Amino acid sequence: MQCYNCKHDFCWMCLGDWKTHGSEYYECSRYKENPMIAFESVHAQAREALKKYLHYYERVSMTLFENPFYIYLNINLF
């Protein structure tokens, strides 16, 4: 995105500088998994799975539940 006032380019997901994103434009919205999790205990793997779920759930809930259009649809249709 670009700021209307100063024309600065930034990422709309993390609000970071767009130049630092490089070729991986949506890297900030991806979950970074632990490569050593396969060698951890079952409890650690379950904890990691929950972290991954929450990571994506927070992004979806921001889009669906905080957008005024979706709030309007939810109130008037359901």
C-alpha positions as CSV (number, residue, x, y, z in Angstrom):
1,M,0.0,0.0,0.0
2,Q,1.0,3.6,-0.3
3,C,0.4,6.4,2.2
4,Y,-1.9,9.0,0.8
5,N,0.0,11.9,2.4
6,C,3.7,11.0,2.1
7,K,3.6,8.3,-0.7
8,H,5.6,5.9,1.5
9,D,5.1,2.2,0.4
10,F,4.3,-0.2,3.3
11,C,3.0,-3.7,3.8
12,W,-0.7,-3.7,4.7
13,M,-0.3,-6.8,6.8
14,C,2.6,-6.0,9.1
15,L,2.8,-2.2,8.4
16,G,6.6,-2.7,7.7
17,D,8.6,-1.0,5.0
18,W,7.8,-2.5,1.6
19,K,11.4,-2.5,0.5
20,T,12.4,-4.9,3.2
21,H,9.9,-7.6,2.0
22,G,12.1,-8.5,-1.0
23,S,10.7,-11.1,-3.4
24,E,8.6,-12.8,-0.6
25,Y,5.8,-10.3,-0.5
26,Y,3.5,-12.2,1.8
27,E,6.2,-13.7,4.1
28,C,4.9,-11.6,7.0
29,S,1.5,-13.3,6.9
30,R,2.9,-16.9,6.7
31,Y,3.4,-19.0,9.8
32,K,7.1,-19.8,10.4
33,E,7.2,-23.4,11.5
34,N,9.9,-24.8,13.7
35,P,12.0,-27.2,11.5
36,M,13.0,-29.3,14.5
37,I,9.4,-29.9,15.7
38,A,9.4,-33.5,14.4
39,F,12.0,-34.4,17.0
40,E,10.0,-32.8,19.9
41,S,7.6,-34.5,22.2
42,V,3.9,-35.0,21.4
43,H,3.0,-32.1,23.7
44,A,5.4,-29.7,22.0
45,Q,4.0,-30.7,18.6
46,A,0.4,-30.1,19.9
47,R,1.5,-26.7,21.2
48,E,3.1,-25.8,17.9
49,A,-0.1,-26.9,16.0
50,L,-2.2,-24.7,18.3
51,K,0.2,-21.7,17.7
52,K,-0.2,-22.2,13.9
53,Y,-4.0,-22.4,14.2
54,L,-4.1,-19.2,16.2
55,H,-1.8,-17.4,13.9
56,Y,-4.1,-18.0,10.9
57,Y,-7.3,-17.6,13.0
58,E,-6.3,-14.1,14.1
59,R,-5.7,-13.0,10.5
60,V,-9.1,-14.4,9.4
61,S,-10.9,-12.9,12.3
62,M,-9.4,-9.5,11.6
63,T,-10.7,-9.6,8.1
64,L,-14.1,-11.0,8.8
65,F,-15.1,-9.6,12.1
66,E,-13.6,-6.1,12.1
67,N,-14.6,-5.1,8.6
68,P,-17.7,-2.9,8.8
69,F,-19.2,-4.5,5.7
70,Y,-19.1,-8.0,7.3
71,I,-20.5,-6.6,10.5
72,Y,-23.4,-5.1,8.5
73,L,-24.0,-8.5,6.8
74,N,-23.9,-10.4,10.0
75,I,-26.3,-8.0,11.8
76,N,-28.8,-7.8,8.9
77,L,-28.7,-11.3,7.5
78,F,-28.5,-13.5,10.5
